[in-house]
């Protein structure tokens, strides 16, 4: 279930940006933070994350209508998974070959100190 939640290119980065925000984030702020991401994909990912309950969509009444996104309580449950994915990616990026650190069978958290997404 957790892997299905973060499946799809860009999903983890969208969740990351919403998780570290102090409050609601506008669509344009999300788009500006991920400039390589097309509008079509951002809209699709946000719609799916909203439908699945990982992100809350808030719109204001008035002209123009403003839409903001906020990570939901359900989405915050993914935080440990996102942190571990980040840690693993960092180790893999710094590794020349899979066995160069000699930690086959060890968890990445054994090799990397505490960190934040």
Short mmCIF file of the C-alpha atoms (twelve columns), coordinates in Angstrom:
data_MODEL
# 
_entry.id   MODEL 
# 
loop_
_atom_site.group_PDB 
_atom_site.id 
_atom_site.type_symbol 
_atom_site.label_atom_id 
_atom_site.label_alt_id 
_atom_site.label_comp_id 
_atom_site.label_asym_id 
_atom_site.label_seq_id 
_atom_site.Cartn_x 
_atom_site.Cartn_y 
_atom_site.Cartn_z 
_atom_site.pdbx_PDB_model_num 
ATOM 1   C CA . UNK A 1   0.000   0.000  0.000   1 
ATOM 2   C CA . UNK A 2   2.766   2.478  0.893   1 
ATOM 3   C CA . UNK A 3   4.670   1.843  -2.329  1 
ATOM 4   C CA . UNK A 4   1.492   2.287  -4.334  1 
ATOM 5   C CA . UNK A 5   0.979   5.650  -2.624  1 
ATOM 6   C CA . UNK A 6   4.335   6.984  -3.774  1 
ATOM 7   C CA . UNK A 7   4.338   5.252  -7.147  1 
ATOM 8   C CA . UNK A 8   4.828   7.336  -10.229 1 
ATOM 9   C CA . UNK A 9   7.540   9.702  -11.214 1 
ATOM 10  C CA . UNK A 10  7.544   12.980 -9.254  1 
ATOM 11  C CA . UNK A 11  5.147   11.783 -6.547  1 
ATOM 12  C CA . UNK A 12  7.802   11.594 -3.854  1 
ATOM 13  C CA . UNK A 13  9.031   15.097 -4.656  1 
ATOM 14  C CA . UNK A 14  5.518   16.523 -4.503  1 
ATOM 15  C CA . UNK A 15  4.936   14.832 -1.153  1 
ATOM 16  C CA . UNK A 16  8.308   16.094 0.067   1 
ATOM 17  C CA . UNK A 17  7.497   19.685 -0.845  1 
ATOM 18  C CA . UNK A 18  4.118   19.481 0.875   1 
ATOM 19  C CA . UNK A 19  5.560   17.727 3.947   1 
ATOM 20  C CA . UNK A 20  8.177   20.395 4.606   1 
ATOM 21  C CA . UNK A 21  5.830   23.331 4.025   1 
ATOM 22  C CA . UNK A 22  4.642   25.312 7.036   1 
ATOM 23  C CA . UNK A 23  1.118   25.502 5.677   1 
ATOM 24  C CA . UNK A 24  -0.893  25.222 2.495   1 
ATOM 25  C CA . UNK A 25  1.025   25.442 -0.772  1 
ATOM 26  C CA . UNK A 26  -0.353  26.986 -3.939  1 
ATOM 27  C CA . UNK A 27  -0.291  25.130 -7.226  1 
ATOM 28  C CA . UNK A 28  2.069   27.739 -8.666  1 
ATOM 29  C CA . UNK A 29  4.492   27.351 -5.735  1 
ATOM 30  C CA . UNK A 30  4.556   23.588 -6.288  1 
ATOM 31  C CA . UNK A 31  5.114   24.080 -10.015 1 
ATOM 32  C CA . UNK A 32  7.878   26.632 -9.394  1 
ATOM 33  C CA . UNK A 33  9.624   24.247 -6.999  1 
ATOM 34  C CA . UNK A 34  9.665   21.486 -9.620  1 
ATOM 35  C CA . UNK A 35  10.359  23.338 -12.879 1 
ATOM 36  C CA . UNK A 36  11.106  20.171 -14.899 1 
ATOM 37  C CA . UNK A 37  7.661   18.785 -14.053 1 
ATOM 38  C CA . UNK A 38  4.984   19.445 -16.680 1 
ATOM 39  C CA . UNK A 39  1.649   20.958 -15.673 1 
ATOM 40  C CA . UNK A 40  -0.150  17.876 -16.969 1 
ATOM 41  C CA . UNK A 41  1.796   15.504 -14.732 1 
ATOM 42  C CA . UNK A 42  1.537   17.808 -11.703 1 
ATOM 43  C CA . UNK A 43  -2.237  18.013 -12.110 1 
ATOM 44  C CA . UNK A 44  -2.494  14.224 -12.489 1 
ATOM 45  C CA . UNK A 45  -0.293  13.504 -9.445  1 
ATOM 46  C CA . UNK A 46  -2.119  16.013 -7.240  1 
ATOM 47  C CA . UNK A 47  -5.508  14.627 -8.304  1 
ATOM 48  C CA . UNK A 48  -4.441  11.081 -7.477  1 
ATOM 49  C CA . UNK A 49  -2.859  12.059 -4.149  1 
ATOM 50  C CA . UNK A 50  -6.010  13.982 -3.257  1 
ATOM 51  C CA . UNK A 51  -8.329  11.140 -4.258  1 
ATOM 52  C CA . UNK A 52  -6.232  8.662  -2.265  1 
ATOM 53  C CA . UNK A 53  -6.345  10.933 0.804   1 
ATOM 54  C CA . UNK A 54  -2.623  11.774 1.043   1 
ATOM 55  C CA . UNK A 55  -3.142  15.426 0.160   1 
ATOM 56  C CA . UNK A 56  -5.928  17.855 1.014   1 
ATOM 57  C CA . UNK A 57  -7.090  20.304 -1.658  1 
ATOM 58  C CA . UNK A 58  -8.418  23.605 -0.342  1 
ATOM 59  C CA . UNK A 59  -10.072 26.211 -2.515  1 
ATOM 60  C CA . UNK A 60  -11.169 29.704 -1.570  1 
ATOM 61  C CA . UNK A 61  -14.378 31.327 -2.681  1 
ATOM 62  C CA . UNK A 62  -14.037 34.467 -4.725  1 
ATOM 63  C CA . UNK A 63  -12.481 35.680 -7.889  1 
ATOM 64  C CA . UNK A 64  -10.115 34.338 -8.808  1 
ATOM 65  C CA . UNK A 65  -10.564 31.056 -6.997  1 
ATOM 66  C CA . UNK A 66  -7.380  30.112 -5.195  1 
ATOM 67  C CA . UNK A 67  -6.401  26.473 -4.742  1 
ATOM 68  C CA . UNK A 68  -3.906  25.294 -2.148  1 
ATOM 69  C CA . UNK A 69  -2.638  21.870 -1.204  1 
ATOM 70  C CA . UNK A 70  -1.622  20.533 2.175   1 
ATOM 71  C CA . UNK A 71  -0.307  17.132 3.171   1 
ATOM 72  C CA . UNK A 72  -2.948  15.210 5.105   1 
ATOM 73  C CA . UNK A 73  -2.538  13.156 8.267   1 
ATOM 74  C CA . UNK A 74  -2.560  10.073 6.034   1 
ATOM 75  C CA . UNK A 75  0.181   11.619 3.895   1 
ATOM 76  C CA . UNK A 76  2.300   12.359 6.967   1 
ATOM 77  C CA . UNK A 77  2.293   8.622  7.682   1 
ATOM 78  C CA . UNK A 78  4.502   8.251  4.592   1 
ATOM 79  C CA . UNK A 79  7.245   10.432 6.108   1 
ATOM 80  C CA . UNK A 80  9.397   7.548  7.473   1 
ATOM 81  C CA . UNK A 81  9.254   5.850  4.078   1 
ATOM 82  C CA . UNK A 82  10.253  9.047  2.277   1 
ATOM 83  C CA . UNK A 83  13.142  9.612  4.696   1 
ATOM 84  C CA . UNK A 84  14.426  6.075  4.179   1 
ATOM 85  C CA . UNK A 85  14.149  6.424  0.391   1 
ATOM 86  C CA . UNK A 86  16.159  9.652  0.592   1 
ATOM 87  C CA . UNK A 87  18.808  7.996  2.760   1 
ATOM 88  C CA . UNK A 88  19.044  5.017  0.437   1 
ATOM 89  C CA . UNK A 89  19.340  7.278  -2.596  1 
ATOM 90  C CA . UNK A 90  22.116  9.245  -0.923  1 
ATOM 91  C CA . UNK A 91  24.095  6.074  -0.177  1 
ATOM 92  C CA . UNK A 92  23.565  4.717  -3.677  1 
ATOM 93  C CA . UNK A 93  24.629  8.005  -5.233  1 
ATOM 94  C CA . UNK A 94  27.860  7.993  -3.240  1 
ATOM 95  C CA . UNK A 95  28.587  4.321  -3.962  1 
ATOM 96  C CA . UNK A 96  30.778  3.358  -6.906  1 
ATOM 97  C CA . UNK A 97  29.526  -0.230 -6.886  1 
ATOM 98  C CA . UNK A 98  26.903  -2.078 -4.819  1 
ATOM 99  C CA . UNK A 99  29.348  -3.836 -2.475  1 
ATOM 100 C CA . UNK A 100 31.889  -1.051 -1.995  1 
ATOM 101 C CA . UNK A 101 30.685  -0.235 1.531   1 
ATOM 102 C CA . UNK A 102 30.502  -3.867 2.543   1 
ATOM 103 C CA . UNK A 103 27.070  -3.586 4.087   1 
ATOM 104 C CA . UNK A 104 25.144  -6.274 2.262   1 
ATOM 105 C CA . UNK A 105 22.282  -7.281 4.500   1 
ATOM 106 C CA . UNK A 106 22.579  -4.151 6.672   1 
ATOM 107 C CA . UNK A 107 19.953  -1.459 6.559   1 
ATOM 108 C CA . UNK A 108 20.777  1.901  5.079   1 
ATOM 109 C CA . UNK A 109 20.042  3.514  8.439   1 
ATOM 110 C CA . UNK A 110 22.988  1.493  9.803   1 
ATOM 111 C CA . UNK A 111 25.238  3.277  7.329   1 
ATOM 112 C CA . UNK A 112 23.724  6.765  7.315   1 
ATOM 113 C CA . UNK A 113 23.129  8.978  10.316  1 
ATOM 114 C CA . UNK A 114 19.769  10.493 11.176  1 
ATOM 115 C CA . UNK A 115 18.525  12.935 8.557   1 
ATOM 116 C CA . UNK A 116 15.454  14.764 7.376   1 
ATOM 117 C CA . UNK A 117 13.685  14.884 4.056   1 
# 
